[in-house]
C-alpha cells in the first residue's frame, strides 16, 4: 500500500519541477528578447553619437572660421550679398556658340513663298 503513495509523491514532484522549468524557460526567453532589444538600441545610440560628433566638429570648424576677420567678412558677404567699396560684380558668361549660316535652298525658298 505504501508503494502507490511514493509514486504519487514522485509524480507530484516531477510535475512541479516540470512547471518550474517551463516557468524558468519563459523567463530566460523574455530576458533574451530584452537583451536583443538592448543591443539594438545601443547600436542606434552609437550611430547617433557618431553623427552628433561629426556635427559638433563641423560646427566647431564654422565657429573657428567665424572667429577670424576673414571668416566674418565671408559670412557677411554670403548672408547679405554685400561688397566692399570699389568692388565690382564680375559675371562670367559662357562663350557664345556659333551656328553655321547657310543660304537657303531653292526648295526652301519656294515653300516659304507659297
MOBELVEN-V689582 format. One line per field, one symbol per residue. burial: + if it has 9 or more other C-alpha atoms within 8 Angstrom, else -. Layout:
burial=???
//
This chain:
burial=----------------------------------------------------------------++----++--+++-------------------------------+-----
//
